């Protein structure tokens, strides 16, 4: 189990970055919609 968690941890770092970028994109899109 610990090995699996280790793999998830290293992978979650990538997903965290992807999620951050996606959230930033969504926020910017919302800002553009509100601005219009």
PyMOL Python script that loads the backbone (N, CA, C, O; Angstrom):
from pymol import cmd

cmd.read_pdbstr("""\
ATOM      1  N   UNK A   1       0.841  -1.203   0.000  1.00  0.00           N
ATOM      2  CA  UNK A   1       0.000   0.000   0.000  1.00  0.00           C
ATOM      3  C   UNK A   1       0.877   1.254   0.000  1.00  0.00           C
ATOM      4  O   UNK A   1       0.594   2.224  -0.702  1.00  0.00           O
ATOM      5  N   UNK A   2       1.944   1.216   0.798  1.00  0.00           N
ATOM      6  CA  UNK A   2       2.788   2.408   0.878  1.00  0.00           C
ATOM      7  C   UNK A   2       3.390   2.731  -0.488  1.00  0.00           C
ATOM      8  O   UNK A   2       3.493   3.897  -0.870  1.00  0.00           O
ATOM      9  N   UNK A   3       3.790   1.680  -1.227  1.00  0.00           N
ATOM     10  CA  UNK A   3       4.366   1.911  -2.550  1.00  0.00           C
ATOM     11  C   UNK A   3       3.335   2.578  -3.458  1.00  0.00           C
ATOM     12  O   UNK A   3       3.661   3.497  -4.210  1.00  0.00           O
ATOM     13  N   UNK A   4       2.097   2.111  -3.381  1.00  0.00           N
ATOM     14  CA  UNK A   4       1.045   2.686  -4.223  1.00  0.00           C
ATOM     15  C   UNK A   4       0.840   4.154  -3.871  1.00  0.00           C
ATOM     16  O   UNK A   4       0.693   4.999  -4.755  1.00  0.00           O
ATOM     17  N   UNK A   5       0.831   4.450  -2.577  1.00  0.00           N
ATOM     18  CA  UNK A   5       0.640   5.843  -2.167  1.00  0.00           C
ATOM     19  C   UNK A   5       1.797   6.697  -2.695  1.00  0.00           C
ATOM     20  O   UNK A   5       1.598   7.847  -3.087  1.00  0.00           O
ATOM     21  N   UNK A   6       3.009   6.125  -2.703  1.00  0.00           N
ATOM     22  CA  UNK A   6       4.166   6.865  -3.202  1.00  0.00           C
ATOM     23  C   UNK A   6       3.972   7.218  -4.668  1.00  0.00           C
ATOM     24  O   UNK A   6       4.279   8.333  -5.092  1.00  0.00           O
ATOM     25  N   UNK A   7       3.456   6.257  -5.448  1.00  0.00           N
ATOM     26  CA  UNK A   7       3.220   6.518  -6.867  1.00  0.00           C
ATOM     27  C   UNK A   7       2.153   7.592  -7.045  1.00  0.00           C
ATOM     28  O   UNK A   7       2.285   8.483  -7.883  1.00  0.00           O
ATOM     29  N   UNK A   8       1.103   7.494  -6.252  1.00  0.00           N
ATOM     30  CA  UNK A   8       0.023   8.476  -6.348  1.00  0.00           C
ATOM     31  C   UNK A   8       0.549   9.858  -5.987  1.00  0.00           C
ATOM     32  O   UNK A   8       0.170  10.858  -6.597  1.00  0.00           O
ATOM     33  N   UNK A   9       1.432   9.902  -4.980  1.00  0.00           N
ATOM     34  CA  UNK A   9       1.963  11.189  -4.524  1.00  0.00           C
ATOM     35  C   UNK A   9       2.731  11.878  -5.652  1.00  0.00           C
ATOM     36  O   UNK A   9       2.535  13.067  -5.906  1.00  0.00           O
ATOM     37  N   UNK A  10       3.611  11.125  -6.332  1.00  0.00           N
ATOM     38  CA  UNK A  10       4.400  11.712  -7.412  1.00  0.00           C
ATOM     39  C   UNK A  10       3.486  12.112  -8.569  1.00  0.00           C
ATOM     40  O   UNK A  10       3.722  13.118  -9.238  1.00  0.00           O
ATOM     41  N   UNK A  11       2.446  11.321  -8.798  1.00  0.00           N
ATOM     42  CA  UNK A  11       1.524  11.631  -9.886  1.00  0.00           C
ATOM     43  C   UNK A  11       0.620  12.790  -9.523  1.00  0.00           C
ATOM     44  O   UNK A  11       0.246  13.585 -10.386  1.00  0.00           O
ATOM     45  N   UNK A  12       0.261  12.894  -8.240  1.00  0.00           N
ATOM     46  CA  UNK A  12      -0.646  13.961  -7.812  1.00  0.00           C
ATOM     47  C   UNK A  12       0.009  15.324  -8.009  1.00  0.00           C
ATOM     48  O   UNK A  12      -0.679  16.325  -8.205  1.00  0.00           O
ATOM     49  N   UNK A  13       1.342  15.361  -7.956  1.00  0.00           N
ATOM     50  CA  UNK A  13       2.031  16.638  -8.161  1.00  0.00           C
ATOM     51  C   UNK A  13       1.720  17.157  -9.559  1.00  0.00           C
ATOM     52  O   UNK A  13       1.448  18.342  -9.749  1.00  0.00           O
ATOM     53  N   UNK A  14       1.765  16.253 -10.535  1.00  0.00           N
ATOM     54  CA  UNK A  14       1.462  16.632 -11.918  1.00  0.00           C
ATOM     55  C   UNK A  14       0.008  17.052 -12.019  1.00  0.00           C
ATOM     56  O   UNK A  14      -0.314  18.073 -12.626  1.00  0.00           O
ATOM     57  N   UNK A  15      -0.881  16.245 -11.410  1.00  0.00           N
ATOM     58  CA  UNK A  15      -2.313  16.571 -11.472  1.00  0.00           C
ATOM     59  C   UNK A  15      -2.595  17.885 -10.767  1.00  0.00           C
ATOM     60  O   UNK A  15      -3.464  18.643 -11.197  1.00  0.00           O
ATOM     61  N   UNK A  16      -1.872  18.165  -9.688  1.00  0.00           N
ATOM     62  CA  UNK A  16      -2.084  19.430  -8.969  1.00  0.00           C
ATOM     63  C   UNK A  16      -1.759  20.594  -9.898  1.00  0.00           C
ATOM     64  O   UNK A  16      -2.486  21.587  -9.933  1.00  0.00           O
ATOM     65  N   UNK A  17      -0.671  20.473 -10.645  1.00  0.00           N
ATOM     66  CA  UNK A  17      -0.287  21.530 -11.576  1.00  0.00           C
ATOM     67  C   UNK A  17      -1.342  21.667 -12.664  1.00  0.00           C
ATOM     68  O   UNK A  17      -1.729  22.779 -13.024  1.00  0.00           O
ATOM     69  N   UNK A  18      -1.811  20.529 -13.190  1.00  0.00           N
ATOM     70  CA  UNK A  18      -2.832  20.553 -14.243  1.00  0.00           C
ATOM     71  C   UNK A  18      -4.112  21.190 -13.711  1.00  0.00           C
ATOM     72  O   UNK A  18      -4.714  22.031 -14.379  1.00  0.00           O
ATOM     73  N   UNK A  19      -4.527  20.792 -12.516  1.00  0.00           N
ATOM     74  CA  UNK A  19      -5.751  21.350 -11.927  1.00  0.00           C
ATOM     75  C   UNK A  19      -5.598  22.852 -11.735  1.00  0.00           C
ATOM     76  O   UNK A  19      -6.524  23.614 -12.013  1.00  0.00           O
ATOM     77  N   UNK A  20      -4.424  23.281 -11.256  1.00  0.00           N
ATOM     78  CA  UNK A  20      -4.191  24.710 -11.035  1.00  0.00           C
ATOM     79  C   UNK A  20      -4.333  25.476 -12.344  1.00  0.00           C
ATOM     80  O   UNK A  20      -4.948  26.541 -12.383  1.00  0.00           O
ATOM     81  N   UNK A  21      -3.762  24.930 -13.418  1.00  0.00           N
ATOM     82  CA  UNK A  21      -3.839  25.585 -14.732  1.00  0.00           C
ATOM     83  C   UNK A  21      -5.282  25.616 -15.216  1.00  0.00           C
ATOM     84  O   UNK A  21      -5.750  26.638 -15.717  1.00  0.00           O
ATOM     85  N   UNK A  22      -5.994  24.488 -15.064  1.00  0.00           N
ATOM     86  CA  UNK A  22      -7.390  24.430 -15.511  1.00  0.00           C
ATOM     87  C   UNK A  22      -8.237  25.419 -14.725  1.00  0.00           C
ATOM     88  O   UNK A  22      -9.068  26.119 -15.303  1.00  0.00           O
ATOM     89  N   UNK A  23      -8.036  25.483 -13.418  1.00  0.00           N
ATOM     90  CA  UNK A  23      -8.801  26.413 -12.579  1.00  0.00           C
ATOM     91  C   UNK A  23      -8.490  27.845 -13.002  1.00  0.00           C
ATOM     92  O   UNK A  23      -9.392  28.677 -13.096  1.00  0.00           O
ATOM     93  N   UNK A  24      -7.218  28.132 -13.256  1.00  0.00           N
ATOM     94  CA  UNK A  24      -6.830  29.476 -13.686  1.00  0.00           C
ATOM     95  C   UNK A  24      -7.526  29.811 -14.999  1.00  0.00           C
ATOM     96  O   UNK A  24      -8.013  30.928 -15.173  1.00  0.00           O
ATOM     97  N   UNK A  25      -7.579  28.854 -15.926  1.00  0.00           N
ATOM     98  CA  UNK A  25      -8.256  29.065 -17.209  1.00  0.00           C
ATOM     99  C   UNK A  25      -9.732  29.359 -16.982  1.00  0.00           C
ATOM    100  O   UNK A  25     -10.289  30.270 -17.596  1.00  0.00           O
ATOM    101  N   UNK A  26     -10.370  28.588 -16.098  1.00  0.00           N
ATOM    102  CA  UNK A  26     -11.794  28.790 -15.825  1.00  0.00           C
ATOM    103  C   UNK A  26     -12.021  30.168 -15.216  1.00  0.00           C
ATOM    104  O   UNK A  26     -12.960  30.868 -15.597  1.00  0.00           O
ATOM    105  N   UNK A  27     -11.176  30.559 -14.283  1.00  0.00           N
ATOM    106  CA  UNK A  27     -11.318  31.868 -13.633  1.00  0.00           C
ATOM    107  C   UNK A  27     -11.166  32.981 -14.662  1.00  0.00           C
ATOM    108  O   UNK A  27     -11.947  33.933 -14.673  1.00  0.00           O
ATOM    109  N   UNK A  28     -10.159  32.862 -15.527  1.00  0.00           N
ATOM    110  CA  UNK A  28      -9.950  33.882 -16.558  1.00  0.00           C
ATOM    111  C   UNK A  28     -11.145  33.933 -17.494  1.00  0.00           C
ATOM    112  O   UNK A  28     -11.569  35.016 -17.897  1.00  0.00           O
ATOM    113  N   UNK A  29     -11.696  32.769 -17.848  1.00  0.00           N
ATOM    114  CA  UNK A  29     -12.863  32.717 -18.730  1.00  0.00           C
ATOM    115  C   UNK A  29     -14.040  33.405 -18.053  1.00  0.00           C
ATOM    116  O   UNK A  29     -14.756  34.180 -18.687  1.00  0.00           O
ATOM    117  N   UNK A  30     -14.242  33.128 -16.773  1.00  0.00           N
ATOM    118  CA  UNK A  30     -15.346  33.754 -16.035  1.00  0.00           C
ATOM    119  C   UNK A  30     -15.134  35.267 -15.992  1.00  0.00           C
ATOM    120  O   UNK A  30     -16.080  36.031 -16.183  1.00  0.00           O
ATOM    121  N   UNK A  31     -13.901  35.699 -15.743  1.00  0.00           N
ATOM    122  CA  UNK A  31     -13.613  37.133 -15.710  1.00  0.00           C
ATOM    123  C   UNK A  31     -13.965  37.770 -17.048  1.00  0.00           C
ATOM    124  O   UNK A  31     -14.555  38.850 -17.085  1.00  0.00           O
ATOM    125  N   UNK A  32     -13.609  37.111 -18.145  1.00  0.00           N
ATOM    126  CA  UNK A  32     -13.906  37.649 -19.474  1.00  0.00           C
ATOM    127  C   UNK A  32     -15.410  37.740 -19.690  1.00  0.00           C
ATOM    128  O   UNK A  32     -15.899  38.732 -20.230  1.00  0.00           O
ATOM    129  N   UNK A  33     -16.146  36.715 -19.274  1.00  0.00           N
ATOM    130  CA  UNK A  33     -17.600  36.703 -19.441  1.00  0.00           C
ATOM    131  C   UNK A  33     -18.224  37.824 -18.613  1.00  0.00           C
ATOM    132  O   UNK A  33     -19.114  38.532 -19.084  1.00  0.00           O
ATOM    133  N   UNK A  34     -17.750  37.978 -17.375  1.00  0.00           N
ATOM    134  CA  UNK A  34     -18.296  39.026 -16.494  1.00  0.00           C
ATOM    135  C   UNK A  34     -17.960  40.401 -17.064  1.00  0.00           C
ATOM    136  O   UNK A  34     -18.790  41.310 -17.030  1.00  0.00           O
ATOM    137  N   UNK A  35     -16.749  40.552 -17.585  1.00  0.00           N
ATOM    138  CA  UNK A  35     -16.318  41.837 -18.143  1.00  0.00           C
ATOM    139  C   UNK A  35     -17.217  42.218 -19.309  1.00  0.00           C
ATOM    140  O   UNK A  35     -17.547  43.389 -19.499  1.00  0.00           O
ATOM    141  N   UNK A  36     -17.614  41.201 -20.099  1.00  0.00           N
ATOM    142  CA  UNK A  36     -18.466  41.478 -21.250  1.00  0.00           C
ATOM    143  C   UNK A  36     -19.890  41.666 -20.741  1.00  0.00           C
ATOM    144  O   UNK A  36     -20.801  41.913 -21.531  1.00  0.00           O
TER     145      UNK A  36
END
""", "prot")
cmd.dss("prot")
cmd.show_as("cartoon", "prot")
cmd.util.cbc("prot")
cmd.orient("prot")
